[in-house]
Amino acid sequence: MDFNSDQWNITQITRNIGANELILQPDYQRFYIWSGDTEQGLIDTILRGYPIPPIWVWCHRNEQGRDIWEVIDGQQRLTCIGRFKDNVFPFRGSGLPDDDPLRDAAGCFCGPPPTSVANGRSLPQLHHDSFWNYRINYIEVRTEDRSKIIDIFKRLNKTSTNLKPQELLNAFYAGRFKRCIYSVTSQLQDDDFWGGGARVFKKQTTDRMGTQQFVSELFVCMMTGESQHKSEQVEEFYSRYDSEFNNEETWKRRFSSTLDLIKELLPGPSRFTKNFTDFYTLFIYLYSLKNEADIRLDMYGNKRVISDTLADFDLKYTESSENENAIVGEIFEEYRLTIEAASKEKSMRDKRYSIISGLINPGLQRIDLDPNRIFSDDQKRYIWNSSSDKVCGYCNQRVENYHEYEPDHVTPWSVGGKTVVTNGRVLHITCNRRRQESEA
């Protein structure tokens, strides 16, 4: 690994970006999050010719054998420079005294102003030249080992309070679990229902990857089957499934089906689809409920019970919070305390879960299930021996031998089918697993 230090002026930087030789946002970088005031501060510094901290770049060869540079540290600064160069915003120069050397640049764009801006002006030639000729120090790291670059990024940001936890995860991992989470998040943010209004997956104006972190937490609670203490297990899953995530499509399907259920139950405005805390509780409750064998949500009016209870709770909780003359029930106070306290602590999440499930579950009608779900060895042999063609009831292909076979309920046990030989059929073991995953 070799290091080199040099300078680029802004003209060279923009030329390299345009030629795809300088990559501003490799997959370990966070999104652009600077505010307008921060942007103005940097442009003011550059126009005055004051120095800014050096940027770090990784030089390596791409698939075509060309040297390219990826930004390790300094992406926010370079993106801001690019936005000013592209006339996304003008230099405001607010409050500058008349004798300030930048006074005549106040209100000016870098180049020809957008047609939508009335009376817009371009930078005077002196400031225009000083901007394009401004030199930025850079530190170049040459290596073909990506892991070393991630380590450098980690060390540069380890003690920084500027990066959120998810931004650090974004830097340290580039594998299967991360790509799954980011793909799911992007789809949700582009969805008219989930990405619109004030719902939890709405794209933020300043994106600090909070939505990606929230989706990560939902996947973790779904895959572990229980609420988590804060987000402490998220990095474990990014690491565990970085190279392989074999059941990715199954978990994505389960996640999507739970969201579809929430959308069906709460199609209108609701605190349960607006607030992260309430949504987390509802998500894990409904996901758990969907997997209870003696509950069929599409029978007995169970969905109506859930939606009506949630709507009623939302209405009365809001009334108790906003109307000082409203009767404040103990249950609303208990729920409010779990939100006003440390809402991401497992004890608070479990308490909210207990309150919601305690309100809904007594009203749900359950299926009277056979207590025996698994066919006995004798039943298994009987079903095999009494099958004339040994054809799998799932794939319609012949099961070649007994060791590839598993008995399955014709009428599913989950909807009241009995574990008796007259309700048994032959399935491949692999087909039975595939069927169970598809129905989960």
C-alpha positions as CSV (number, residue, x, y, z in Angstrom):
1,M,0.0,0.0,0.0
2,D,1.5,3.3,-1.1
3,F,0.6,6.9,-0.1
4,N,1.1,10.1,-2.0
5,S,0.0,13.7,-1.5
6,D,-0.6,16.3,-4.1
7,Q,-3.1,19.0,-5.2
8,W,-6.0,19.2,-7.7
9,N,-7.6,22.4,-8.6
10,I,-11.4,22.5,-9.0
11,T,-11.1,22.4,-12.8
12,Q,-9.2,19.2,-12.6
13,I,-11.6,17.7,-10.1
14,T,-14.7,18.3,-12.2
15,R,-12.9,17.0,-15.3
16,N,-12.0,13.8,-13.5
17,I,-15.6,13.4,-12.2
18,G,-17.0,14.0,-15.7
19,A,-14.7,11.3,-17.1
20,N,-15.8,8.8,-14.3
21,E,-12.2,8.8,-13.1
22,L,-13.1,10.3,-9.7
23,I,-16.0,8.5,-7.9
24,L,-17.7,10.6,-5.3
25,Q,-20.0,8.0,-3.8
26,P,-18.6,4.5,-3.7
27,D,-20.8,2.0,-1.8
28,Y,-19.2,2.7,1.6
29,Q,-20.0,6.4,1.5
30,R,-23.0,8.0,3.0
31,F,-25.5,10.1,1.1
32,Y,-25.2,13.9,0.8
33,I,-26.5,15.5,3.9
34,W,-25.1,19.0,4.1
35,S,-27.4,21.8,5.0
36,G,-27.6,25.1,3.1
37,D,-25.6,27.0,5.8
38,T,-22.8,24.4,5.6
39,E,-22.7,24.7,1.8
40,Q,-22.5,28.5,2.1
41,G,-19.7,28.3,4.6
42,L,-17.6,26.1,2.3
43,I,-18.1,28.3,-0.8
44,D,-17.2,31.4,1.3
45,T,-14.0,29.7,2.4
46,I,-13.1,28.7,-1.2
47,L,-13.8,32.2,-2.7
48,R,-11.6,33.7,-0.1
49,G,-8.8,31.3,-0.9
50,Y,-8.6,29.9,2.6
51,P,-7.5,26.3,3.0
52,I,-9.8,23.3,3.7
53,P,-8.8,19.9,5.1
54,P,-7.4,17.5,2.5
55,I,-9.5,14.8,0.9
56,W,-8.5,11.2,0.9
57,V,-8.8,9.1,-2.3
58,W,-8.3,5.5,-3.1
59,C,-6.4,4.9,-6.4
60,H,-6.8,1.5,-8.0
61,R,-7.5,-0.1,-11.4
62,N,-11.0,-0.8,-12.6
63,E,-12.1,-3.7,-14.7
64,Q,-10.9,-2.0,-17.9
65,G,-7.4,-1.6,-16.4
66,R,-7.7,2.2,-16.0
67,D,-6.7,4.0,-12.8
68,I,-9.6,5.5,-11.0
69,W,-10.0,7.4,-7.7
70,E,-12.7,6.8,-5.2
71,V,-13.3,9.3,-2.4
72,I,-12.5,7.9,1.0
73,D,-13.0,11.1,2.9
74,G,-14.3,14.5,1.6
75,Q,-17.3,13.4,-0.4
76,Q,-19.5,16.0,1.3
77,R,-17.1,18.8,0.3
78,L,-16.7,17.7,-3.3
79,T,-20.4,17.2,-3.7
80,C,-21.1,20.7,-2.4
81,I,-18.5,22.1,-4.9
82,G,-20.2,20.2,-7.7
83,R,-23.6,21.5,-6.7
84,F,-22.3,25.1,-6.7
85,K,-20.6,24.5,-10.1
86,D,-23.9,23.2,-11.5
87,N,-25.7,26.3,-10.3
88,V,-27.9,24.4,-7.9
89,F,-27.6,27.3,-5.4
90,P,-26.0,30.8,-5.4
91,F,-23.5,32.2,-3.0
92,R,-25.7,34.2,-0.7
93,G,-23.1,36.3,1.0
94,S,-25.7,37.3,3.5
95,G,-24.7,40.1,5.9
96,L,-21.4,41.0,4.3
97,P,-20.3,44.6,4.9
98,D,-19.8,46.8,1.9
99,D,-16.0,46.7,2.2
100,D,-15.9,42.9,2.2
101,P,-13.9,41.5,-0.8
102,L,-16.8,39.1,-1.5
103,R,-19.5,41.7,-1.4
104,D,-19.8,41.9,-5.2
105,A,-20.2,38.1,-5.3
106,A,-23.2,38.0,-3.0
107,G,-26.3,36.5,-4.7
108,C,-24.2,35.2,-7.6
109,F,-24.3,31.7,-9.2
110,C,-21.1,30.1,-10.4
111,G,-22.1,30.2,-14.0
112,P,-25.1,31.4,-16.0
113,P,-28.1,31.4,-13.6
114,P,-31.1,29.2,-14.0
115,T,-33.8,30.7,-16.2
116,S,-36.2,30.3,-13.3
117,V,-34.2,32.9,-11.3
118,A,-35.3,36.4,-12.0
119,N,-32.4,38.9,-12.2
120,G,-29.8,36.2,-11.5
121,R,-26.1,37.0,-11.9
122,S,-23.0,35.0,-12.5
123,L,-19.8,35.4,-10.4
124,P,-17.6,38.4,-11.4
125,Q,-14.6,37.2,-13.4
126,L,-12.2,37.6,-10.4
127,H,-14.2,35.3,-8.2
128,H,-15.0,33.0,-11.1
129,D,-11.3,32.5,-11.7
130,S,-10.4,32.1,-8.0
131,F,-13.1,29.4,-7.7
132,W,-12.0,27.3,-10.7
133,N,-8.3,27.7,-9.8
134,Y,-8.7,26.9,-6.1
135,R,-6.4,24.0,-5.1
136,I,-7.4,21.2,-2.8
137,N,-4.9,19.0,-1.1
138,Y,-5.5,15.3,-1.4
139,I,-3.9,12.2,0.0
140,E,-3.8,9.3,-2.4
141,V,-3.8,5.6,-1.2
142,R,-2.7,3.1,-3.8
143,T,-3.7,-0.5,-3.2
144,E,-5.9,-3.2,-4.8
145,D,-7.0,-4.4,-1.3
146,R,-10.4,-2.9,-0.7
147,S,-10.5,-4.1,3.0
148,K,-7.6,-1.8,3.7
149,I,-9.6,1.2,2.3
150,I,-12.5,0.3,4.5
151,D,-10.2,0.1,7.5
152,I,-8.8,3.6,6.7
153,F,-12.3,5.0,6.3
154,K,-13.2,3.4,9.6
155,R,-10.2,4.9,11.4
156,L,-10.9,8.4,9.9
157,N,-14.4,8.3,11.2
158,K,-14.1,6.2,14.3
159,T,-14.0,9.1,16.7
160,S,-16.2,11.4,14.6
161,T,-19.6,12.4,16.0
162,N,-20.7,13.4,12.5
163,L,-21.5,9.9,11.3
164,K,-24.6,8.1,12.4
165,P,-24.4,4.3,13.3
166,Q,-26.0,3.3,9.9
167,E,-23.5,5.5,8.0
168,L,-20.7,3.5,9.7
169,L,-22.4,0.2,8.8
170,N,-22.7,1.5,5.2
171,A,-19.0,2.0,5.2
172,F,-17.9,-1.2,6.7
173,Y,-20.1,-3.6,4.8
174,A,-20.9,-4.0,1.1
175,G,-22.3,-7.5,1.0
176,R,-25.6,-9.4,0.6
177,F,-27.4,-8.2,3.7
178,K,-26.6,-4.6,3.1
179,R,-27.6,-4.7,-0.5
180,C,-30.9,-6.4,0.5
181,I,-31.7,-3.7,3.1
182,Y,-30.9,-0.9,0.7
183,S,-32.8,-2.4,-2.2
184,V,-35.9,-2.8,0.0
185,T,-35.6,0.7,1.4
186,S,-35.3,2.2,-2.0
187,Q,-38.4,0.4,-3.2
188,L,-40.4,1.5,-0.1
189,Q,-39.3,5.2,-0.6
190,D,-40.4,5.1,-4.2
191,D,-43.8,3.5,-3.3
192,D,-46.7,5.8,-3.5
193,F,-48.2,4.5,-0.3
194,W,-45.2,3.9,1.9
195,G,-43.0,6.7,0.6
196,G,-45.8,9.3,0.5
197,G,-47.4,11.5,3.1
198,A,-46.0,11.3,6.6
199,R,-45.4,7.5,6.7
200,V,-42.3,5.9,8.1
201,F,-40.5,5.2,4.9
202,K,-40.8,8.7,3.4
203,K,-37.5,9.8,1.9
204,Q,-36.0,12.5,4.1
205,T,-34.8,15.8,2.8
206,T,-31.5,15.3,4.6
207,D,-30.9,11.6,4.4
208,R,-28.8,10.3,7.3
209,M,-29.6,6.7,6.5
210,G,-32.1,6.5,9.3
211,T,-34.7,4.7,7.1
212,Q,-32.1,2.1,6.2
213,Q,-31.3,1.6,9.8
214,F,-35.0,1.2,10.7
215,V,-35.5,-1.4,7.9
216,S,-32.5,-3.2,9.2
217,E,-34.0,-3.3,12.7
218,L,-37.3,-4.6,11.3
219,F,-35.5,-7.4,9.5
220,V,-33.5,-8.3,12.6
221,C,-36.7,-8.5,14.8
222,M,-38.4,-10.5,12.1
223,M,-35.5,-13.0,11.7
224,T,-35.0,-13.4,15.5
225,G,-38.7,-13.5,16.3
226,E,-38.4,-10.9,19.1
227,S,-37.9,-7.2,19.7
228,Q,-34.3,-6.0,20.0
229,H,-32.6,-3.8,22.6
230,K,-32.0,-0.6,20.7
231,S,-30.2,-1.6,17.5
232,E,-27.4,-3.6,19.1
233,Q,-27.9,-6.7,16.9
234,V,-28.0,-4.9,13.6
235,E,-24.2,-5.0,13.0
236,E,-24.1,-8.7,13.9
237,F,-26.5,-9.4,11.0
238,Y,-24.6,-7.2,8.5
239,S,-21.5,-9.2,9.4
240,R,-23.1,-12.6,9.5
241,Y,-24.8,-12.3,6.1
242,D,-22.2,-10.1,4.4
243,S,-20.9,-12.9,2.1
244,E,-24.0,-15.2,2.0
245,F,-27.7,-14.6,2.6
246,N,-29.2,-17.7,1.2
247,N,-32.8,-17.1,2.4
248,E,-32.9,-13.5,1.2
249,E,-35.9,-13.9,-1.0
250,T,-37.9,-15.7,1.7
251,W,-37.3,-13.0,4.2
252,K,-38.0,-10.2,1.7
253,R,-41.3,-12.0,0.9
254,R,-42.2,-12.3,4.6
255,F,-41.3,-8.6,5.1
256,S,-43.4,-7.5,2.1
257,S,-46.4,-9.6,3.1
258,T,-46.4,-8.1,6.6
259,L,-46.3,-4.6,5.1
260,D,-49.2,-5.5,2.8
261,L,-51.2,-6.6,5.8
262,I,-50.5,-3.3,7.6
263,K,-51.5,-1.4,4.5
264,E,-54.7,-3.3,4.2
265,L,-55.6,-2.8,7.9
266,L,-54.6,0.8,8.0
267,P,-55.1,2.4,4.6
268,G,-55.6,5.9,6.0
269,P,-53.6,8.2,8.3
270,S,-52.5,6.5,11.5
271,R,-49.9,7.0,14.2
272,F,-49.0,3.3,13.6
273,T,-47.8,4.0,10.1
274,K,-46.4,7.5,10.8
275,N,-44.3,7.0,13.9
276,F,-41.2,4.7,14.0
277,T,-41.9,3.6,17.5
278,D,-45.5,2.6,17.0
279,F,-44.8,1.0,13.6
280,Y,-42.1,-1.2,15.1
281,T,-44.5,-2.5,17.7
282,L,-47.3,-3.1,15.1
283,F,-44.9,-4.8,12.7
284,I,-43.5,-7.3,15.1
285,Y,-47.0,-8.0,16.5
286,L,-48.6,-8.7,13.1
287,Y,-45.6,-10.7,11.9
288,S,-45.8,-12.9,15.0
289,L,-49.6,-13.2,14.6
290,K,-49.3,-14.3,11.0
291,N,-47.1,-17.2,12.2
292,E,-49.5,-18.5,14.9
293,A,-50.9,-21.7,13.5
294,D,-54.3,-21.4,15.2
295,I,-55.0,-17.9,13.8
296,R,-56.4,-17.2,10.3
297,L,-56.5,-13.5,9.7
298,D,-58.8,-13.9,6.7
299,M,-61.4,-15.8,8.7
300,Y,-64.0,-14.9,11.3
301,G,-63.7,-11.2,10.8
302,N,-60.2,-11.2,12.5
303,K,-58.8,-8.4,10.3
304,R,-61.8,-6.2,11.1
305,V,-61.2,-6.8,14.8
306,I,-57.5,-5.7,14.4
307,S,-58.2,-2.6,12.3
308,D,-61.1,-1.4,14.4
309,T,-59.1,-1.9,17.7
310,L,-56.1,0.0,16.3
311,A,-58.2,2.8,15.0
312,D,-60.1,3.2,18.3
313,F,-56.8,3.1,20.3
314,D,-55.3,5.7,18.0
315,L,-58.3,8.0,18.3
316,K,-58.6,7.8,22.1
317,Y,-54.9,7.9,22.7
318,T,-54.7,11.1,20.7
319,E,-57.7,12.6,22.6
320,S,-56.1,11.7,26.0
321,S,-52.8,13.4,24.9
322,E,-54.3,16.6,23.4
323,N,-57.5,17.3,25.4
324,E,-56.8,18.2,29.0
325,N,-60.5,17.5,29.9
326,A,-60.4,14.0,28.4
327,I,-60.5,11.0,30.7
328,V,-57.0,9.7,30.8
329,G,-57.0,6.0,31.1
330,E,-54.3,4.1,32.8
331,I,-53.5,2.1,29.7
332,F,-52.8,5.3,27.7
333,E,-50.5,6.5,30.4
334,E,-48.6,3.2,30.4
335,Y,-48.3,3.4,26.6
336,R,-47.2,7.0,26.7
337,L,-44.5,6.3,29.2
338,T,-43.0,3.6,26.9
339,I,-42.6,6.3,24.2
340,E,-41.4,9.2,26.4
341,A,-38.9,6.9,28.2
342,A,-36.1,5.1,26.3
343,S,-38.4,3.9,23.5
344,K,-35.9,1.6,21.9
345,E,-35.1,-0.3,25.0
346,K,-36.3,-3.9,24.8
347,S,-38.3,-3.6,28.0
348,M,-40.2,-0.6,26.5
349,R,-40.8,-2.3,23.2
350,D,-42.1,-5.5,25.0
351,K,-44.4,-3.4,27.1
352,R,-45.9,-1.7,24.0
353,Y,-46.3,-5.1,22.4
354,S,-48.0,-6.4,25.5
355,I,-50.5,-3.5,25.5
356,I,-51.4,-3.9,21.8
357,S,-51.6,-7.7,21.9
358,G,-53.6,-7.5,25.1
359,L,-56.2,-5.2,23.5
360,I,-56.5,-7.2,20.2
361,N,-56.0,-10.9,21.0
362,P,-59.1,-11.6,23.2
363,G,-61.3,-10.5,20.2
364,L,-59.6,-12.9,17.7
365,Q,-61.3,-16.2,16.9
366,R,-59.0,-19.1,16.7
367,I,-59.1,-22.4,14.9
368,D,-59.7,-25.6,16.9
369,L,-56.6,-27.5,15.9
370,D,-55.7,-31.1,16.3
371,P,-53.2,-31.2,19.1
372,N,-51.1,-33.6,17.1
373,R,-49.4,-31.8,14.2
374,I,-46.8,-34.4,13.2
375,F,-47.7,-37.7,11.7
376,S,-46.4,-40.7,13.7
377,D,-43.9,-43.2,12.2
378,D,-46.8,-45.7,11.8
379,Q,-48.9,-43.1,10.0
380,K,-46.0,-42.2,7.8
381,R,-45.4,-45.8,6.7
382,Y,-49.2,-46.3,6.1
383,I,-49.5,-43.2,3.9
384,W,-46.5,-44.3,1.9
385,N,-47.6,-47.9,1.5
386,S,-51.2,-47.0,0.6
387,S,-50.1,-44.6,-2.2
388,S,-50.3,-46.4,-5.5
389,D,-48.2,-44.0,-7.6
390,K,-46.0,-42.3,-5.0
391,V,-46.5,-39.0,-6.8
392,C,-45.6,-35.8,-4.9
393,G,-48.6,-33.7,-4.1
394,Y,-46.6,-30.5,-4.6
395,C,-44.5,-31.0,-7.8
396,N,-46.4,-33.9,-9.3
397,Q,-43.1,-35.8,-9.8
398,R,-42.6,-39.4,-8.5
399,V,-40.9,-39.8,-5.1
400,E,-38.3,-42.4,-5.8
401,N,-37.8,-43.8,-2.3
402,Y,-39.0,-43.7,1.2
403,H,-36.1,-41.7,2.5
404,E,-37.0,-38.8,0.1
405,Y,-40.6,-38.7,1.4
406,E,-42.4,-36.8,4.1
407,P,-46.2,-37.0,4.9
408,D,-48.2,-33.8,4.5
409,H,-51.7,-32.7,5.4
410,V,-54.1,-32.5,2.4
411,T,-56.2,-30.0,4.4
412,P,-53.5,-28.0,6.1
413,W,-53.2,-28.4,9.8
414,S,-53.2,-24.6,10.2
415,V,-56.8,-24.4,9.0
416,G,-58.1,-27.3,11.0
417,G,-56.9,-30.3,9.0
418,K,-56.6,-33.4,11.2
419,T,-53.4,-35.4,11.6
420,V,-55.1,-38.7,10.4
421,V,-54.0,-41.0,7.6
422,T,-57.1,-40.1,5.5
423,N,-55.8,-36.5,5.4
424,G,-52.2,-37.5,4.5
425,R,-50.4,-37.3,1.2
426,V,-46.9,-38.0,-0.2
427,L,-44.5,-35.1,-0.6
428,H,-40.8,-34.9,-1.3
429,I,-39.0,-33.6,1.8
430,T,-37.6,-30.7,-0.3
431,C,-41.0,-29.9,-1.7
432,N,-42.5,-29.8,1.8
433,R,-39.8,-27.3,2.9
434,R,-40.4,-25.2,-0.2
435,R,-44.1,-25.2,0.4
436,Q,-43.7,-24.2,4.0
437,E,-41.4,-21.3,3.0
438,S,-43.8,-20.1,0.3
439,E,-46.7,-20.0,2.8
440,A,-44.8,-18.3,5.5
